[in-house]
């Protein structure tokens, strides 16, 4: 497998592994107890939550349509909805409305009249970094469009851009200090812009930067309380064990499955699937299908890179 192929597979499997191993620690006692009963398939595999399901929907829609088709993707999201995947109540209202034929812009405000600023658009956005867009500007636009199906609020869309951008930088092995500088580009939210600047300061600070990041940037369900935290964790544990990353994120509670999925995707982009421990991959639901999707996405990226290289060669 090429390095890029391993990295692409690392993004998808890292996201899924973070999701399935974070889900048992998600929510209050009642939620964790429920997941004990529904969190495994009949064959004993660990089930995905909506984090992985919507990521799979996005990947398969890109492959089927040859790029982002918002209408097609919205219907994929709606068709895949199942309460047992752990979808939030706002997302449930939006997806049920889409299934009834409500227009996207109207459906996206069913749960939140001003639009959702939650991390649901961000959790699936690493997949966008696995498509051969022309440039970062197009990735930015497609991140917003993909998120807008469920997240009409600008911060919800900014979260998607942050995770798509961070994943694309991971695939390029960009150093942490340069990542923070790059992530401020294209943000609509002044608050998120300030958070990224602050994250760069904390990352290079004294003491225990990871603990400070958890305290300052949060472990919640909103973009402001999760996206920078997840990226920070992925960068902090970049050269450490994946299991240590997961252990750190579940230590504080909160939106553990989504934080772990987002961080796992970025970590996997840097390190590749070959660095993920088999004991954490073996119990994942439909792992073979996830790897198949990753192989198809990687092939598209490699082919596009080869085509671009051929165009620039002198004649």
PEPEDA-V628138 format. One record per residue. RES is the residue in three letters. PHI is phi as a letter, one per 30 degrees, with the letter a starting at -180 (none if undefined). Layout:
# PEPEDA-V628138
((RES PHI) (RES PHI))
This chain:
# PEPEDA-V628138
((UNK none) (UNK d) (UNK e) (UNK d) (UNK d) (UNK d) (UNK d) (UNK d) (UNK d) (UNK d) (UNK d) (UNK d) (UNK d) (UNK d) (UNK d) (UNK d) (UNK d) (UNK d) (UNK d) (UNK d) (UNK d) (UNK c) (UNK e) (UNK d) (UNK c) (UNK d) (UNK i) (UNK d) (UNK e) (UNK d) (UNK d) (UNK d) (UNK d) (UNK e) (UNK d) (UNK d) (UNK d) (UNK c) (UNK d) (UNK b) (UNK d) (UNK d) (UNK d) (UNK j) (UNK d) (UNK d) (UNK d) (UNK d) (UNK c) (UNK d) (UNK e) (UNK d) (UNK e) (UNK d) (UNK d) (UNK d) (UNK e) (UNK d) (UNK d) (UNK d) (UNK d) (UNK e) (UNK d) (UNK d) (UNK c) (UNK i) (UNK k) (UNK d) (UNK b) (UNK d) (UNK d) (UNK d) (UNK d) (UNK d) (UNK d) (UNK d) (UNK e) (UNK d) (UNK d) (UNK d) (UNK e) (UNK a) (UNK e) (UNK d) (UNK d) (UNK i) (UNK d) (UNK d) (UNK d) (UNK d) (UNK d) (UNK d) (UNK d) (UNK d) (UNK d) (UNK d) (UNK d) (UNK d) (UNK d) (UNK d) (UNK j) (UNK d) (UNK e) (UNK e) (UNK d) (UNK d) (UNK d) (UNK d) (UNK c) (UNK d) (UNK d) (UNK b) (UNK e) (UNK c) (UNK j) (UNK d) (UNK c) (UNK d) (UNK c) (UNK d) (UNK d) (UNK d) (UNK d) (UNK c) (UNK d) (UNK e) (UNK d) (UNK d) (UNK d) (UNK c) (UNK c) (UNK d) (UNK d) (UNK d) (UNK a) (UNK d) (UNK d) (UNK d) (UNK d) (UNK e) (UNK d) (UNK d) (UNK d) (UNK d) (UNK d) (UNK d) (UNK d) (UNK d) (UNK d) (UNK c) (UNK b) (UNK d) (UNK d) (UNK e) (UNK d) (UNK d) (UNK d) (UNK d) (UNK d) (UNK d) (UNK d) (UNK e) (UNK d) (UNK d) (UNK d) (UNK d) (UNK d) (UNK d) (UNK d) (UNK d) (UNK d) (UNK c) (UNK h) (UNK d) (UNK d) (UNK e) (UNK d) (UNK d) (UNK d) (UNK d) (UNK d) (UNK d) (UNK d) (UNK d) (UNK d) (UNK i) (UNK d) (UNK d) (UNK c) (UNK d) (UNK d) (UNK d) (UNK e) (UNK d) (UNK d) (UNK d) (UNK d) (UNK d) (UNK d) (UNK d) (UNK d) (UNK d) (UNK e) (UNK c) (UNK d) (UNK c) (UNK i) (UNK c) (UNK e) (UNK d) (UNK d) (UNK d) (UNK d) (UNK d) (UNK d) (UNK d) (UNK c) (UNK i) (UNK b) (UNK c) (UNK c) (UNK d) (UNK e) (UNK d) (UNK c) (UNK b) (UNK d) (UNK d) (UNK e) (UNK d) (UNK d) (UNK e) (UNK d) (UNK d) (UNK d) (UNK d) (UNK c) (UNK e) (UNK c) (UNK c) (UNK d) (UNK d) (UNK d) (UNK d) (UNK d) (UNK d) (UNK d) (UNK d) (UNK d) (UNK d) (UNK d) (UNK c) (UNK i) (UNK i) (UNK d) (UNK d) (UNK d) (UNK d) (UNK e) (UNK d) (UNK d) (UNK d) (UNK d) (UNK d) (UNK d) (UNK d) (UNK e) (UNK d) (UNK d) (UNK d) (UNK c) (UNK i) (UNK d) (UNK d) (UNK c) (UNK d) (UNK d) (UNK e) (UNK d) (UNK c) (UNK c) (UNK e) (UNK d) (UNK d) (UNK e) (UNK h) (UNK e) (UNK d) (UNK d) (UNK d) (UNK d) (UNK d) (UNK d) (UNK d) (UNK d) (UNK d) (UNK d) (UNK d) (UNK d) (UNK d) (UNK d) (UNK d) (UNK d) (UNK d) (UNK d) (UNK d) (UNK d) (UNK d) (UNK d) (UNK d) (UNK d) (UNK c) (UNK d) (UNK d) (UNK c))
